Amino acid sequence: MERELTTCPQCGASNSPNAAWCGQCYAQFSSPSRRRRRSRGWYCRVCGEINKAPAASCETCGTAIYESFTEPRERVSPTEALRASVIPGMGLLRVGHSVEGVLSAVLAVFALGAGIAVVTADNAGGWVLVGIGLAIWAAAARDAVRLARGDGEAWMGPRTLSIVAAVVVITASILVLRTPLGGAG
């Protein structure tokens, strides 16, 4: 027999039917009428879907279970996400993907800066880094718009960005080591 659980009106966590307070956020339940009852599972704070207990992410919007216990994010339109993307990574920050936003911003700025520095030292190979920096910037903007639309996951997740970071650092190191210092005179 499946037992009905009580959902906390503050954080959406599941509690026993007789609970006087929430075991997750410690909010006190004022009366049984204020508590919502539902079958086993967890409530997605982003889209409102009730998901099965073993699910690690929402079946409707893909939000991870741990995000359902944080403050709900305000909805960002794709246009707002694109406008914020004028600054590398800012669109991802705007749609609530702070790790990807910060990594994209750091990588894009580093690649662009290193590429420009290498080009100004008369090494045309620096254009490779400038291209990589622009590609990271464009991919971050594309991901921000896609996430704002709710079209799925980002291309440039933390794992992909870690690989891109290694490529950028190795490429920059090779180009800097092959660039003559101060002119051959």
C-alpha positions as CSV (number, residue, x, y, z in Angstrom):
1,M,0.0,0.0,0.0
2,E,1.4,3.4,-1.0
3,R,1.5,6.0,1.7
4,E,0.5,9.6,1.0
5,L,3.3,12.1,1.8
6,T,3.0,15.7,2.9
7,T,4.7,18.3,0.7
8,C,6.2,21.3,2.3
9,P,4.6,24.5,0.9
10,Q,8.0,26.4,1.4
11,C,10.5,24.1,-0.3
12,G,8.5,21.2,-1.9
13,A,10.2,18.5,0.2
14,S,8.4,15.3,1.0
15,N,7.5,14.7,4.7
16,S,5.6,12.1,6.7
17,P,1.8,12.7,6.7
18,N,1.9,13.5,10.5
19,A,4.9,15.9,10.4
20,A,4.5,19.2,12.3
21,W,7.5,20.7,10.5
22,C,9.5,20.2,7.3
23,G,12.6,17.9,7.7
24,Q,14.4,19.8,4.9
25,C,13.9,23.5,5.6
26,Y,12.4,23.3,9.1
27,A,9.3,25.3,8.2
28,Q,6.5,24.7,10.7
29,F,3.2,23.4,9.2
30,S,0.4,25.6,10.5
31,S,-2.4,23.2,9.8
32,P,-3.1,20.0,7.8
33,S,-5.2,22.0,5.4
34,R,-2.1,24.0,4.3
35,R,-0.2,20.9,3.5
36,R,-0.6,19.3,0.1
37,R,-0.7,15.6,-0.1
38,R,0.6,13.5,-3.0
39,S,2.0,10.1,-3.7
40,R,5.7,9.2,-3.4
41,G,8.0,11.4,-5.4
42,W,9.4,14.9,-5.6
43,Y,8.1,18.2,-6.8
44,C,10.1,20.2,-9.4
45,R,10.2,23.8,-8.4
46,V,11.0,24.9,-11.9
47,C,8.1,23.4,-13.9
48,G,5.8,22.1,-11.1
49,E,5.9,18.5,-12.3
50,I,5.7,15.7,-9.7
51,N,8.4,13.1,-10.5
52,K,9.0,9.5,-9.3
53,A,11.2,9.2,-6.3
54,P,14.1,7.4,-8.0
55,A,14.3,10.0,-10.8
56,A,17.5,12.1,-10.6
57,S,16.1,14.9,-12.9
58,C,12.7,16.2,-13.8
59,E,11.0,14.2,-16.6
60,T,9.5,17.3,-18.0
61,C,12.2,20.1,-17.9
62,G,15.4,18.2,-17.0
63,T,16.1,20.1,-13.8
64,A,18.2,18.1,-11.4
65,I,16.6,16.9,-8.1
66,Y,19.0,19.0,-6.0
67,E,17.8,22.2,-7.8
68,S,14.3,21.5,-6.6
69,F,15.4,22.3,-3.0
70,T,16.8,25.7,-4.0
71,E,15.0,29.0,-4.6
72,P,13.0,28.9,-7.8
73,R,14.6,30.7,-10.7
74,E,12.7,33.4,-12.5
75,R,12.0,32.6,-16.1
76,V,14.3,34.2,-18.6
77,S,13.2,34.8,-22.2
78,P,15.5,33.7,-25.0
79,T,15.8,37.4,-26.0
80,E,17.0,38.3,-22.5
81,A,19.5,35.4,-22.6
82,L,20.8,36.5,-25.9
83,R,21.2,40.1,-24.8
84,A,23.0,39.0,-21.7
85,S,25.4,37.0,-23.9
86,V,27.0,40.1,-25.2
87,I,29.4,39.5,-22.3
88,P,30.9,36.0,-22.6
89,G,29.1,33.5,-20.3
90,M,26.7,36.1,-18.9
91,G,23.7,34.5,-20.7
92,L,24.4,31.2,-19.0
93,L,24.6,33.0,-15.7
94,R,21.3,34.7,-16.4
95,V,19.5,31.4,-17.0
96,G,20.9,29.9,-13.8
97,H,23.9,27.9,-15.1
98,S,26.6,29.6,-13.1
99,V,29.3,27.0,-13.4
100,E,29.0,26.9,-17.2
101,G,28.7,30.7,-17.3
102,V,31.8,31.3,-15.3
103,L,33.9,28.7,-17.1
104,S,32.7,30.0,-20.5
105,A,33.6,33.5,-19.6
106,V,37.0,32.7,-18.3
107,L,37.9,30.5,-21.2
108,A,36.6,32.9,-23.9
109,V,38.4,35.9,-22.3
110,F,41.6,33.9,-21.8
111,A,41.6,32.5,-25.4
112,L,40.8,36.0,-26.9
113,G,43.4,37.7,-24.8
114,A,46.2,35.2,-25.4
115,G,45.3,35.0,-29.1
116,I,45.5,38.8,-29.4
117,A,48.8,38.9,-27.5
118,V,50.3,36.2,-29.7
119,V,49.1,38.0,-32.9
120,T,50.6,41.3,-31.8
121,A,53.9,39.5,-31.3
122,D,53.9,38.7,-35.0
123,N,52.7,35.1,-34.7
124,A,49.7,34.5,-37.0
125,G,49.0,31.3,-35.0
126,G,47.3,33.5,-32.4
127,W,44.3,33.7,-34.7
128,V,43.6,30.1,-33.8
129,L,43.1,31.2,-30.2
130,V,41.0,34.1,-31.2
131,G,38.8,31.7,-33.2
132,I,38.5,29.3,-30.3
133,G,37.6,32.2,-28.0
134,L,34.9,33.4,-30.4
135,A,33.6,29.8,-30.8
136,I,33.3,29.5,-27.0
137,W,31.5,32.8,-26.8
138,A,29.1,31.8,-29.5
139,A,28.5,28.3,-28.0
140,A,27.8,29.9,-24.6
141,A,25.3,32.3,-26.2
142,R,23.6,29.4,-28.1
143,D,23.4,27.4,-24.9
144,A,21.9,30.3,-23.0
145,V,19.1,30.8,-25.6
146,R,18.4,27.1,-25.8
147,L,18.2,26.7,-22.0
148,A,15.9,29.8,-21.8
149,R,13.6,28.1,-24.4
150,G,13.7,24.9,-22.4
151,D,15.1,22.9,-25.4
152,G,17.2,20.6,-23.3
153,E,20.7,20.6,-22.0
154,A,23.7,22.8,-22.9
155,W,26.3,21.7,-25.4
156,M,29.0,23.1,-23.2
157,G,28.5,21.4,-19.9
158,P,31.3,21.3,-17.2
159,R,32.9,18.2,-18.7
160,T,33.0,19.6,-22.2
161,L,34.3,22.9,-20.9
162,S,37.1,21.1,-19.0
163,I,38.2,19.5,-22.2
164,V,38.1,22.8,-24.0
165,A,40.1,24.4,-21.2
166,A,42.8,21.9,-21.7
167,V,42.9,22.5,-25.4
168,V,43.0,26.3,-24.9
169,V,45.8,26.1,-22.4
170,I,47.9,23.7,-24.4
171,T,47.4,25.7,-27.6
172,A,48.2,29.0,-25.8
173,S,51.3,27.4,-24.3
174,I,52.6,26.1,-27.6
175,L,52.0,29.4,-29.4
176,V,53.6,31.5,-26.6
177,L,56.7,29.2,-26.5
178,R,57.0,29.5,-30.3
179,T,56.6,33.3,-30.3
180,P,59.9,35.3,-30.3
181,L,60.2,37.8,-27.5
182,G,60.8,41.4,-28.2
183,G,61.9,41.1,-31.8
184,A,65.0,39.5,-33.4
185,G,67.3,42.3,-33.6
